[in-house]
Structures are given as structure tokens and as C-alpha cells.
Amino acid sequence: MDHENADLENEIVEAYCRILFSGSAEDVEKLLKYKNYTLAQVFLLLLTTPTYGIMTNLQGLFCGVLQRDILSGMARWKKSTSKHELYALGACCNAHLVAATTGETVTLFEESASLGSYLAMNDLGFLVLDSDPSRAFQLFDVASRQGLIPTATVNLGYCYQEGLGVLKDELQAVELYERSGAVGLNNLATCYELGIGCTIDYERACHYYEMSANLGVADSMFSLSLLLSKGGFGLSIDIDRSMKYLDMAVAHGHVEAKLKFDQIIDDFFCVDGIHMNCSCKTML
């Protein structure tokens, strides 16, 4: 990232922190006008914000602004020679904020990547991972080497973990997850839970899942809940904490967590194989 964008990131992250707890589409629009940021810059900075929780919360805040404004700028952006604007449009298409085919999205990322956008390289790699894993690996590798796109480092680690486009190397995968910071915590926890590239260690897995869960990652909340409910490998069973994180996962819309929660409720209200009257459940 060039010096100008680095300064811009520092400013905008500070401003974002001030509006997080009272943030609305109107607050975001005021910030845009006050700072004179373009939507392309905003989307770029959202995806490169180092604090994972801030990034995910603010992406939600900006959806309303993007949906209203993106269509009017779409024609201009398609003709743009700015790697940031091309990437922002591709990212909006990829997130289904505007109607576009996968081919159109790939083309936008291709053009942005050719102009040097590491974000575009990462997203393009993800889109072609199934069809062309070797190319995806190369894109992740280039984007990751800059040290600016932690998701690219995680994706690169996954390629090593599964042997996609490169010889399988689980030790390298773990090293990359560790290097990727907050974004790689869930992957790192999974490695310690399953013994991928390391010795199984439920306590460390729990530690990393909890760090990730507290940053708002629903998959980590659910995985942590399951781990705490079964214990083992040095980790004590903790039903209270397990239910706490299951509730959190359900609140974040995690489908499997909701199914697990419903199963627990059904089992709780089942006596000798007979379910009690459903009206009892509404009292919870």
C-alpha cells in the first residue's frame, strides 16, 4: 500500500472507531462527505482494516450506502483505470450488492490485479481456486508476500494444508496461519483441535477459538462451544461456557449452531422418550 493510502487508512480507522457504537448509514454518509472519501477508498479500507471485528461491523454499515450509490457509478467504474475503483466494483459484484455474473466479477478482479491490486489478486484466487488451484496459489502467494492482506496469507495457508496448487505442507500452513494475525485464528484453532501440522492441544485450540469468537467469528463460537462440551486432551468440560458461545453463534445466524440449540431444547423437554407440551418451551 502506498504512503498516501497508509495515511488514509490511519485516519479512517480512527474515525470509524468513533462511530462504531452509534453508527448508521447516515453517520457513514456524513463521514464520507466530511473526509471526501470515495466509495472505492472506503471499500478498500474496510477490507484492509487490521482489526477484524471493526472490519466486519463496518462492512454491514456501508451496505446501505453502497447499494444506493454503486449503480450510478457502475458505468464509470467499468471504464476506470484505477485499481481501487475496479476492485471495489468487483467486490460489490462478488458480495451480490449489484447484479453481475461470475464472469463479470472475474474480469473486474483480473483488470484490477493487472494494475497491481493485491486485494484483487486475493479475491480472484478465491474465485478460481476450484477450477485452477495452481493459479490461485500463485495469486495468494503474491498477495500474501506484501504483508498487507492477511486473508491472502490465510488462503495461502489453506492451499498448503490441502495441497491445492502446491505440495501439501501442514507445518507451513500452521506457520502462515500464525503469521496472518486475527484473520487466521479460526484456522489455527482448527489445526490444534485436529492435529493438522501440530500436536493435538485442546487448550490451545480453545484459546484461539475464543480469541476469534470474541472478534465476532460465528464459526469460532460454534466450534468453541462443541469443544467445551466434550473436553479431552487436557481441556475440562465446561457446559456453562459451551452454552454461552452456542448462544452467541445462534445470535450471529450460524445455521449449525441453531440446529444444535434446537436439539438441546428438544432433548431437555423429552422425558422417557416422550416430548412435553410445546407450550412449555415458550417459557424459556
Backbone bond lengths (Angstrom), bond angles and torsions (degrees), N, CA, C in turn:
res aa  C-N    CA-C-N  psi(-1)  N-CA   C-N-CA  omega(-1)  CA-C   N-CA-C  phi
1 M - - - 1.465 - - 1.518 108.24 -
2 D 1.358 117.35 134.94 1.447 119.97 -177.08 1.528 110.15 -74.55
3 H 1.349 115.04 168.65 1.455 120.95 -173.88 1.523 111.94 -60.13
4 E 1.330 116.23 -40.51 1.463 120.63 -178.90 1.525 110.68 -61.01
5 N 1.324 116.78 -45.99 1.457 119.76 -179.36 1.520 111.96 -69.67
6 A 1.333 117.49 -32.03 1.459 120.40 177.38 1.527 110.04 -64.11
7 D 1.344 117.26 -43.90 1.456 121.02 177.39 1.519 110.41 -63.28
8 L 1.322 116.28 -41.27 1.458 121.48 179.71 1.524 110.21 -62.58
9 E 1.321 116.02 -41.42 1.468 119.46 179.72 1.519 110.63 -61.37
10 N 1.340 117.21 -45.07 1.456 120.42 -179.76 1.526 111.24 -59.05
11 E 1.319 116.34 -43.15 1.460 121.05 -179.28 1.522 111.44 -65.82
12 I 1.327 115.72 -47.37 1.451 119.12 -172.35 1.524 111.66 -72.53
13 V 1.321 118.31 -34.92 1.462 120.37 177.44 1.523 109.86 -63.31
14 E 1.329 116.77 -41.78 1.457 120.80 177.74 1.527 110.72 -61.23
15 A 1.325 115.64 -43.15 1.463 119.72 178.97 1.530 111.06 -66.50
16 Y 1.317 116.40 -39.37 1.463 120.27 179.28 1.520 111.24 -60.61
17 C 1.329 116.29 -40.22 1.460 119.97 -178.50 1.527 110.69 -60.25
18 R 1.328 117.01 -32.66 1.459 120.72 -177.94 1.524 112.19 -72.64
19 I 1.343 117.33 -24.73 1.465 118.70 -176.69 1.522 113.28 -104.88
20 L 1.323 117.51 -0.39 1.463 120.39 -174.55 1.522 112.92 -56.64
21 F 1.314 117.15 -43.15 1.457 119.35 -171.83 1.522 112.54 -90.21
22 S 1.312 118.51 -8.75 1.454 120.58 175.05 1.524 109.74 -127.54
23 G 1.336 115.23 15.74 1.457 120.86 -171.53 1.517 113.51 -67.31
24 S 1.297 115.63 139.99 1.453 122.84 174.05 1.514 106.63 -148.16
25 A 1.335 116.76 173.71 1.461 119.88 178.07 1.525 110.49 -58.54
26 E 1.347 116.63 -36.16 1.472 120.29 -179.27 1.522 110.83 -66.18
27 D 1.329 116.91 -41.49 1.471 120.37 178.13 1.523 110.54 -61.24
28 V 1.323 115.35 -41.42 1.452 120.23 -179.12 1.523 110.45 -64.37
29 E 1.347 116.89 -43.12 1.463 119.92 179.81 1.523 111.02 -63.31
30 K 1.324 117.06 -39.32 1.465 120.25 177.34 1.523 110.41 -61.87
31 L 1.323 115.92 -42.26 1.465 120.29 179.87 1.527 110.50 -63.08
32 L 1.323 115.68 -41.95 1.457 119.74 179.10 1.523 110.86 -60.60
33 K 1.328 116.11 -45.23 1.460 120.05 -177.90 1.521 111.13 -68.20
34 Y 1.343 115.28 -41.14 1.455 119.61 -177.79 1.517 111.70 -65.99
35 K 1.311 116.25 -42.80 1.459 120.82 -176.97 1.531 112.35 -91.42
36 N 1.340 115.98 -10.75 1.466 121.16 -179.11 1.526 112.10 60.56
37 Y 1.334 115.97 40.72 1.456 120.81 176.86 1.524 109.75 -85.01
38 T 1.302 116.86 144.24 1.458 120.49 172.79 1.522 108.54 -86.55
39 L 1.323 116.48 159.09 1.456 120.02 178.34 1.522 111.12 -61.44
40 A 1.319 116.31 -33.63 1.462 119.80 178.55 1.525 110.38 -61.82
41 Q 1.340 115.92 -44.42 1.462 119.65 179.00 1.524 110.81 -64.60
42 V 1.320 115.70 -41.04 1.458 120.46 -179.22 1.528 110.55 -61.37
43 F 1.330 116.38 -48.46 1.459 119.61 -178.13 1.523 110.62 -64.69
44 L 1.318 116.12 -41.22 1.467 120.79 177.41 1.519 110.49 -58.00
45 L 1.319 116.24 -46.37 1.456 120.43 -175.39 1.517 111.92 -72.35
46 L 1.332 117.13 -33.40 1.459 119.65 175.25 1.518 110.76 -58.32
47 L 1.329 115.88 -41.44 1.457 120.38 -175.39 1.523 112.91 -81.93
48 T 1.319 117.27 -11.52 1.462 119.46 178.73 1.520 111.79 -112.02
49 T 1.342 117.08 2.60 1.461 120.13 177.57 1.522 108.93 -60.91
50 P 1.325 117.98 125.51 1.467 119.38 -173.95 1.522 114.66 -68.06
51 T 1.331 117.98 -24.48 1.462 120.64 -178.50 1.514 109.31 -89.47
52 Y 1.328 115.63 110.54 1.462 121.41 -170.23 1.521 111.99 -58.84
53 G 1.342 117.94 -43.31 1.456 120.33 -177.94 1.516 112.00 -63.47
54 I 1.339 116.87 -42.08 1.462 120.40 178.28 1.517 109.76 -62.55
55 M 1.323 115.87 -42.75 1.467 120.15 -178.42 1.524 111.13 -58.72
56 T 1.331 118.05 -49.55 1.453 120.67 -174.99 1.523 111.41 -69.25
57 N 1.319 117.98 -39.74 1.459 120.53 178.54 1.518 111.74 -62.31
58 L 1.318 116.30 -42.89 1.453 119.64 -175.56 1.517 112.86 -76.21
59 Q 1.321 118.12 -26.65 1.455 118.70 173.96 1.517 109.65 -59.70
60 G 1.339 116.38 -38.84 1.456 119.94 177.83 1.516 111.50 -65.08
61 L 1.326 116.94 -41.46 1.459 120.51 -179.94 1.523 112.06 -61.77
62 F 1.320 116.22 -34.88 1.450 119.46 -173.39 1.529 113.72 -84.39
63 C 1.333 116.72 -10.64 1.461 118.29 -176.04 1.522 112.29 -57.29
64 G 1.355 116.53 -43.38 1.461 119.53 -179.66 1.520 112.42 -61.27
65 V 1.320 116.02 -43.20 1.464 120.58 179.54 1.525 110.25 -64.69
66 L 1.335 116.46 -45.36 1.457 120.60 -178.04 1.523 111.79 -62.90
67 Q 1.334 117.04 -43.09 1.451 120.03 -177.31 1.522 111.65 -64.11
68 R 1.327 116.46 -35.95 1.469 118.94 -179.59 1.522 112.27 -73.58
69 D 1.322 115.95 -38.42 1.454 119.73 -169.82 1.526 115.11 -97.58
70 I 1.329 117.38 -21.44 1.453 119.47 -169.83 1.521 112.58 -68.50
71 L 1.338 116.73 -35.56 1.462 118.94 -176.81 1.525 111.47 -64.41
72 S 1.348 116.04 -39.64 1.461 119.13 -179.32 1.522 111.63 -67.09
73 G 1.336 117.00 -28.51 1.460 119.69 -178.99 1.508 113.86 -95.60
74 M 1.331 117.33 -1.08 1.452 121.02 -171.42 1.528 112.42 -63.28
75 A 1.333 116.14 -45.99 1.465 120.07 -178.06 1.530 110.85 -61.94
76 R 1.335 116.19 -41.74 1.459 120.09 -179.79 1.527 110.55 -67.49
77 W 1.313 116.92 -42.18 1.457 120.57 -177.37 1.520 111.71 -65.72
78 K 1.332 117.23 -34.24 1.460 119.49 179.75 1.523 111.64 -63.54
79 K 1.339 116.30 -25.64 1.463 120.95 179.21 1.527 111.72 -97.11
80 S 1.311 115.62 3.42 1.460 120.06 -174.57 1.528 111.59 -69.43
81 T 1.321 114.75 153.72 1.465 121.32 171.92 1.528 109.73 -111.38
82 S 1.339 115.95 12.39 1.457 120.71 178.15 1.524 109.54 -91.68
83 K 1.316 116.33 124.11 1.469 119.84 -179.92 1.528 110.69 -62.70
84 H 1.345 116.99 -31.58 1.454 120.34 -179.87 1.523 111.36 -70.47
85 E 1.329 117.09 -45.59 1.461 119.82 -179.41 1.522 111.30 -66.91
86 L 1.312 117.59 -41.20 1.465 120.41 177.71 1.521 110.63 -63.33
87 Y 1.333 115.78 -41.17 1.464 118.65 178.31 1.526 110.80 -65.30
88 A 1.329 117.11 -44.78 1.465 120.46 -177.94 1.520 110.85 -59.29
89 L 1.333 116.72 -42.56 1.462 119.83 178.58 1.527 110.26 -65.22
90 G 1.328 116.99 -44.26 1.454 120.31 177.77 1.521 111.67 -60.02
91 A 1.340 116.84 -40.25 1.460 121.10 179.74 1.518 111.07 -66.67
92 C 1.331 116.55 -37.83 1.466 120.02 177.39 1.526 110.54 -66.20
93 C 1.318 116.81 -40.85 1.467 120.92 176.60 1.524 110.33 -63.60
94 N 1.325 115.97 -42.94 1.457 121.08 -178.20 1.528 111.80 -65.33
95 A 1.345 116.55 -30.75 1.466 121.89 179.28 1.527 111.85 -88.78
96 H 1.337 115.91 5.41 1.468 122.58 178.49 1.523 112.87 62.36
97 L 1.339 116.14 27.95 1.455 119.81 173.36 1.518 110.74 -75.78
98 V 1.311 115.84 -23.63 1.463 121.74 173.00 1.522 107.81 -135.16
99 A 1.330 115.75 155.65 1.462 120.30 -178.96 1.526 109.81 -74.07
100 A 1.317 116.50 128.51 1.462 121.57 178.46 1.518 108.84 -164.26
101 T 1.321 116.13 150.14 1.455 120.41 176.32 1.533 109.01 -81.50
102 T 1.318 115.94 163.38 1.466 120.09 176.20 1.520 109.93 -60.46
103 G 1.331 116.45 -37.74 1.462 120.51 178.82 1.512 112.61 -61.22
104 E 1.353 116.95 -41.69 1.464 120.61 178.49 1.530 110.82 -65.41
105 T 1.325 115.66 -39.82 1.460 119.93 178.83 1.521 110.81 -64.06
106 V 1.331 116.19 -45.17 1.464 121.13 178.50 1.520 110.58 -59.57
107 T 1.325 117.22 -42.84 1.462 121.33 -179.67 1.523 111.48 -60.39
108 L 1.330 116.44 -43.81 1.464 120.28 178.80 1.526 111.05 -62.68
109 F 1.327 116.64 -43.94 1.470 120.21 178.09 1.532 111.06 -65.82
110 E 1.337 116.74 -37.80 1.467 121.09 177.71 1.526 109.99 -59.55
111 E 1.329 116.24 -47.51 1.466 120.51 -177.86 1.525 110.89 -65.31
112 S 1.338 115.72 -43.07 1.460 119.48 179.44 1.529 110.89 -65.20
113 A 1.334 116.49 -42.34 1.470 120.63 179.21 1.522 111.43 -63.09
114 S 1.342 115.93 -37.63 1.472 119.58 -179.51 1.527 111.48 -66.34
115 L 1.346 115.54 -22.04 1.465 120.55 177.62 1.528 111.93 -91.70
116 G 1.352 116.12 0.97 1.458 119.66 173.97 1.516 116.08 103.80
117 S 1.347 118.43 14.92 1.457 120.23 178.90 1.527 110.13 -80.93
118 Y 1.330 116.33 114.62 1.458 120.49 178.70 1.526 111.30 -72.04
119 L 1.329 116.57 -29.65 1.455 120.22 174.88 1.523 110.42 -62.12
120 A 1.324 116.13 -43.34 1.461 120.65 179.36 1.526 110.79 -65.21
121 M 1.321 116.42 -39.54 1.471 119.85 177.51 1.524 110.50 -58.71
122 N 1.342 115.96 -43.93 1.461 119.85 -179.36 1.527 111.66 -63.68
123 D 1.327 116.74 -48.57 1.466 120.31 -178.06 1.520 111.44 -67.67
124 L 1.326 116.73 -36.72 1.459 120.70 176.79 1.531 109.77 -63.93
125 G 1.327 116.48 -42.67 1.460 120.44 177.83 1.515 111.74 -57.92
126 F 1.322 116.32 -41.12 1.463 120.22 179.62 1.530 110.98 -64.72
127 L 1.333 116.68 -38.75 1.460 120.45 -178.59 1.528 112.68 -69.27
128 V 1.337 117.03 -31.07 1.473 119.61 -176.84 1.526 112.33 -102.14
129 L 1.338 117.04 7.15 1.469 120.63 -174.41 1.530 112.32 -57.70
130 D 1.325 117.52 -42.99 1.467 120.13 -178.17 1.524 112.25 -72.99
131 S 1.321 116.31 -40.66 1.464 120.19 -175.10 1.522 113.19 -82.49
132 D 1.336 117.16 -30.80 1.465 120.55 -176.42 1.534 109.32 -146.56
133 P 1.343 117.56 74.36 1.466 120.37 -176.05 1.527 114.17 -61.12
134 S 1.323 117.39 -31.92 1.469 119.60 179.30 1.523 110.87 -64.17
135 R 1.331 116.23 -43.46 1.459 119.70 178.52 1.521 110.27 -67.62
136 A 1.331 116.42 -41.30 1.461 120.02 178.71 1.525 110.46 -58.41
137 F 1.325 116.57 -44.67 1.466 120.63 178.97 1.526 110.76 -58.55
138 Q 1.326 117.13 -44.56 1.463 121.03 -179.40 1.529 111.26 -62.57
139 L 1.342 115.96 -40.46 1.467 120.05 179.52 1.530 110.82 -66.32
140 F 1.321 116.70 -44.85 1.465 120.48 177.80 1.525 110.80 -61.35
141 D 1.331 116.07 -40.05 1.459 121.44 -177.66 1.523 111.00 -62.76
142 V 1.332 116.83 -46.66 1.470 120.79 179.98 1.528 110.18 -64.52
143 A 1.349 116.62 -46.13 1.466 120.20 -178.08 1.521 111.28 -64.88
144 S 1.320 116.60 -37.39 1.461 120.96 -177.00 1.523 112.05 -70.49
145 R 1.324 117.72 -35.08 1.468 121.82 -175.51 1.529 112.60 -62.53
146 Q 1.337 117.42 -20.29 1.466 119.70 -178.85 1.529 111.76 -76.54
147 G 1.338 116.24 -18.07 1.459 120.31 179.17 1.513 114.15 73.68
148 L 1.342 117.60 13.12 1.467 121.47 -175.86 1.521 112.58 -108.45
149 I 1.331 117.26 -18.53 1.460 121.39 -173.93 1.526 108.73 -119.16
150 P 1.336 118.04 88.00 1.469 119.72 -176.53 1.524 113.58 -60.95
151 T 1.333 118.23 -30.68 1.468 119.38 177.86 1.517 111.20 -64.06
152 A 1.324 117.89 -31.48 1.465 121.04 177.42 1.523 109.89 -66.44
153 T 1.328 116.45 -37.31 1.456 120.76 178.14 1.523 110.67 -65.97
154 V 1.331 116.52 -40.32 1.468 120.86 176.59 1.527 110.10 -63.48
155 N 1.330 116.17 -45.55 1.470 120.01 -179.86 1.525 111.55 -63.32
156 L 1.315 115.56 -37.25 1.467 119.84 177.03 1.528 109.82 -64.53
157 G 1.323 115.43 -41.67 1.456 120.02 177.29 1.518 111.96 -60.81
158 Y 1.319 115.95 -39.90 1.466 119.99 179.36 1.528 111.02 -64.25
159 C 1.324 116.10 -37.64 1.473 119.71 176.64 1.526 110.58 -60.45
160 Y 1.334 116.61 -43.57 1.464 119.99 177.34 1.531 110.74 -66.37
161 Q 1.312 116.58 -38.49 1.464 120.34 -178.65 1.528 111.84 -62.88
162 E 1.336 116.09 -41.44 1.462 120.52 -174.90 1.532 113.33 -101.24
163 G 1.342 117.57 -4.17 1.461 120.16 -177.98 1.509 112.77 70.20
164 L 1.313 117.00 42.49 1.464 122.50 -179.26 1.526 109.92 -98.01
165 G 1.321 116.83 107.14 1.456 121.23 179.91 1.509 113.95 76.49
166 V 1.323 116.94 4.75 1.459 121.77 -177.96 1.535 107.22 -159.32
167 L 1.338 115.88 158.99 1.459 118.56 176.53 1.534 110.36 -63.11
168 K 1.302 116.31 137.33 1.456 121.45 -178.75 1.520 110.76 -60.31
169 D 1.342 116.46 130.90 1.466 121.57 -178.71 1.527 107.40 -150.46
170 E 1.325 116.12 91.16 1.458 120.22 -175.26 1.522 112.48 -68.49
171 L 1.330 118.08 -31.75 1.465 120.81 176.78 1.526 110.65 -62.47
172 Q 1.341 116.06 -41.89 1.457 120.35 178.14 1.522 110.63 -65.82
173 A 1.330 116.14 -36.29 1.466 120.32 178.42 1.526 110.48 -60.14
174 V 1.334 116.61 -47.20 1.463 120.75 -179.73 1.529 110.49 -61.64
175 E 1.316 116.05 -42.48 1.475 119.97 178.90 1.523 111.23 -59.98
176 L 1.325 116.94 -41.35 1.466 120.79 -179.87 1.528 111.25 -69.19
177 Y 1.322 117.61 -39.76 1.464 119.95 176.83 1.523 110.68 -61.89
178 E 1.318 116.55 -40.18 1.467 120.18 178.05 1.528 110.84 -64.19
179 R 1.312 115.90 -36.29 1.464 121.10 -177.76 1.525 112.63 -73.57
180 S 1.323 117.22 -21.60 1.465 120.99 -171.74 1.521 114.04 -83.58
181 G 1.317 117.96 -3.70 1.460 120.17 176.17 1.519 113.20 72.47
182 A 1.327 116.25 -143.59 1.465 122.29 -172.93 1.519 113.00 -58.32
183 V 1.321 117.13 -36.83 1.459 120.71 -175.89 1.524 111.80 -65.90
184 G 1.323 117.71 -26.89 1.461 120.87 -176.63 1.522 114.67 -96.41
185 L 1.329 117.76 4.33 1.464 120.57 -175.48 1.525 112.74 -61.54
186 N 1.323 117.48 -42.41 1.464 120.17 -178.59 1.531 110.95 -63.54
187 N 1.329 116.49 -43.09 1.466 120.49 178.10 1.529 111.21 -63.89
188 L 1.328 115.33 -41.19 1.461 120.10 -179.40 1.531 110.39 -64.41
189 A 1.322 115.71 -41.75 1.464 120.18 178.32 1.525 110.95 -61.49
190 T 1.334 116.07 -41.77 1.464 120.47 179.35 1.519 111.13 -61.65
191 C 1.321 116.16 -38.58 1.475 119.95 178.20 1.517 110.94 -60.82
192 Y 1.350 117.41 -44.33 1.463 120.31 -179.69 1.527 111.34 -72.01
193 E 1.328 117.77 -27.89 1.459 119.84 177.62 1.531 111.62 -72.07
194 L 1.338 116.47 -40.51 1.461 121.03 -173.41 1.529 113.77 -101.68
195 G 1.339 116.82 -6.91 1.461 119.35 -178.44 1.510 112.98 75.03
196 I 1.321 116.60 40.12 1.464 121.88 178.34 1.529 108.44 -92.21
197 G 1.312 116.82 106.58 1.460 120.97 179.81 1.514 114.10 73.20
198 C 1.325 117.37 10.85 1.462 121.98 -179.09 1.524 108.59 -162.26
199 T 1.316 115.98 171.25 1.460 120.86 176.53 1.525 109.93 -77.92
200 I 1.325 117.25 139.47 1.467 120.19 177.39 1.520 110.00 -56.43
201 D 1.332 115.41 129.57 1.462 121.05 -178.28 1.529 107.14 -149.13
202 Y 1.321 116.81 94.92 1.455 120.95 -176.06 1.529 112.66 -64.72
203 E 1.315 117.74 -32.79 1.460 119.42 179.77 1.523 110.98 -65.49
204 R 1.312 116.79 -42.94 1.473 119.51 177.78 1.519 110.44 -69.22
205 A 1.332 116.31 -38.52 1.465 119.57 177.14 1.521 110.06 -60.26
206 C 1.312 116.32 -44.79 1.460 121.77 178.30 1.528 110.80 -60.38
207 H 1.312 116.34 -43.16 1.467 121.83 179.65 1.532 110.97 -58.74
208 Y 1.323 116.60 -48.73 1.465 119.65 -177.73 1.526 111.90 -72.42
209 Y 1.336 117.36 -36.90 1.463 119.55 175.31 1.526 110.48 -60.60
210 E 1.332 115.89 -41.92 1.466 119.45 -177.81 1.523 111.33 -67.04
211 M 1.320 116.99 -40.66 1.465 119.93 176.09 1.516 110.56 -59.55
212 S 1.325 116.64 -45.03 1.456 121.81 -179.74 1.525 111.43 -67.78
213 A 1.338 116.61 -42.27 1.464 121.18 179.49 1.521 110.77 -60.32
214 N 1.326 116.61 -40.29 1.463 120.35 -178.63 1.524 112.54 -72.82
215 L 1.326 116.15 -8.06 1.467 120.90 172.60 1.528 111.14 -96.61
216 G 1.333 116.57 3.22 1.459 120.00 173.88 1.509 116.13 99.05
217 V 1.330 118.75 13.36 1.461 121.22 -178.10 1.534 109.25 -88.51
218 A 1.332 115.96 110.67 1.463 121.42 -173.62 1.530 112.44 -64.47
219 D 1.332 117.71 -37.97 1.471 120.55 178.34 1.528 110.74 -58.51
220 S 1.325 116.40 -39.23 1.468 120.66 179.62 1.520 110.88 -68.31
221 M 1.334 116.56 -38.48 1.466 120.00 177.56 1.523 110.20 -58.95
222 F 1.333 116.16 -46.40 1.458 120.65 -177.44 1.529 111.02 -67.79
223 S 1.317 116.66 -45.75 1.468 120.45 -179.75 1.523 111.00 -61.98
224 L 1.323 116.52 -39.97 1.465 120.98 178.65 1.522 110.38 -64.27
225 S 1.322 116.41 -41.74 1.462 120.79 178.59 1.525 111.15 -59.25
226 L 1.320 116.65 -46.08 1.469 120.90 179.59 1.524 111.31 -63.74
227 L 1.331 115.77 -41.85 1.461 120.02 -177.92 1.528 110.78 -64.65
228 L 1.324 116.52 -42.59 1.462 121.04 -179.07 1.528 111.85 -69.31
229 S 1.329 116.23 -24.83 1.470 119.41 -178.33 1.527 112.32 -79.93
230 K 1.350 116.47 -20.54 1.471 118.36 -178.05 1.528 113.24 -109.79
231 G 1.333 118.05 -27.43 1.454 121.36 179.77 1.521 112.47 60.71
232 G 1.334 115.22 -165.24 1.455 120.53 -179.70 1.509 112.12 108.49
233 F 1.321 116.94 165.58 1.471 123.29 179.44 1.530 111.46 49.69
234 G 1.326 116.32 43.20 1.463 120.64 177.06 1.508 114.77 90.66
235 L 1.328 118.50 -4.77 1.467 121.71 -179.06 1.523 109.62 -103.07
236 S 1.325 116.02 127.38 1.462 120.86 179.09 1.528 110.80 -80.17
237 I 1.313 116.09 146.04 1.466 120.86 175.10 1.530 108.63 -66.52
238 D 1.343 115.50 135.90 1.468 121.05 179.91 1.527 107.57 -140.78
239 I 1.333 115.72 91.10 1.466 120.66 -174.46 1.529 111.86 -66.62
240 D 1.324 117.44 -36.85 1.470 119.82 -179.37 1.531 110.99 -62.24
241 R 1.318 116.23 -48.07 1.472 119.18 178.87 1.529 110.79 -67.37
242 S 1.323 115.64 -36.01 1.464 119.86 178.10 1.521 110.39 -58.78
243 M 1.331 117.15 -46.86 1.466 121.03 -179.99 1.528 111.42 -67.96
244 K 1.332 116.22 -34.33 1.470 119.54 177.73 1.528 110.58 -58.73
245 Y 1.330 116.38 -47.87 1.463 119.04 -177.25 1.524 111.96 -77.15
246 L 1.324 117.23 -26.13 1.462 118.81 173.19 1.521 110.09 -66.07
247 D 1.330 116.90 -43.64 1.469 121.33 176.29 1.527 111.01 -59.00
248 M 1.325 115.63 -42.49 1.468 119.85 179.06 1.522 111.03 -62.03
249 A 1.339 116.27 -43.39 1.464 120.21 -179.75 1.521 111.05 -63.29
250 V 1.335 116.30 -41.81 1.464 120.45 177.86 1.529 109.77 -61.52
251 A 1.335 116.66 -44.43 1.465 121.38 179.81 1.521 111.91 -61.85
252 H 1.337 116.90 -27.41 1.467 121.34 178.63 1.526 112.24 -90.57
253 G 1.327 117.24 9.53 1.455 120.87 174.25 1.511 115.87 81.31
254 H 1.325 118.07 19.75 1.466 120.75 -178.98 1.530 109.21 -74.54
255 V 1.329 117.55 118.20 1.461 122.96 -172.26 1.525 111.83 -64.14
256 E 1.340 117.07 -48.31 1.468 120.01 -179.47 1.522 111.38 -62.77
257 A 1.318 117.05 -36.58 1.463 120.85 179.00 1.528 110.39 -64.00
258 K 1.329 116.24 -40.12 1.471 120.18 178.75 1.526 110.35 -63.96
259 L 1.329 117.40 -42.12 1.462 120.73 178.00 1.530 110.72 -62.99
260 K 1.324 116.42 -41.64 1.468 121.02 178.82 1.523 110.47 -64.42
261 F 1.313 116.35 -42.37 1.457 121.36 179.86 1.528 110.21 -62.46
262 D 1.330 116.70 -45.88 1.468 120.66 179.18 1.526 110.91 -61.75
263 Q 1.339 116.49 -38.07 1.458 120.85 178.65 1.524 110.63 -63.43
264 I 1.339 116.35 -43.24 1.464 121.14 179.55 1.526 110.22 -61.98
265 I 1.338 116.66 -42.95 1.460 120.72 179.55 1.522 110.48 -63.93
266 D 1.329 116.47 -43.70 1.465 120.47 178.72 1.520 111.17 -61.04
267 D 1.337 116.07 -44.49 1.470 120.40 -179.81 1.523 111.40 -64.56
268 F 1.325 115.63 -36.47 1.465 120.87 -178.20 1.525 111.32 -65.77
269 F 1.337 115.84 -36.93 1.457 120.98 -177.48 1.528 112.22 -96.07
270 C 1.314 116.00 19.77 1.465 120.37 178.23 1.531 108.85 -110.04
271 V 1.348 117.05 122.34 1.456 122.55 -179.42 1.518 109.09 -119.72
272 D 1.330 116.61 120.75 1.464 121.51 -179.23 1.525 111.93 52.48
273 G 1.327 114.99 40.08 1.458 120.12 176.18 1.518 114.05 79.59
274 I 1.344 118.37 1.34 1.465 121.47 -179.74 1.520 108.64 -113.25
275 H 1.342 116.68 127.06 1.459 120.31 -179.84 1.524 110.27 -78.08
276 M 1.313 115.20 136.69 1.460 120.32 176.87 1.524 110.54 -72.55
277 N 1.312 116.84 165.74 1.456 122.11 -179.03 1.524 110.58 -55.12
278 C 1.318 117.27 132.56 1.473 122.07 -175.56 1.512 112.48 -60.51
279 S 1.344 116.75 -22.48 1.466 118.75 -178.50 1.518 111.35 -62.08
280 C 1.347 116.06 -26.12 1.463 119.96 178.50 1.509 111.17 -62.96
281 K 1.350 116.44 -34.19 1.464 120.36 -175.32 1.509 112.31 -65.81
282 T 1.335 116.53 -29.63 1.462 119.37 -176.16 1.514 111.24 -68.96
283 M 1.316 117.32 -11.16 1.452 120.55 -179.03 1.524 112.32 -81.07
284 L 1.335 117.52 -12.85 1.456 120.12 -177.43 1.511 111.05 -66.26
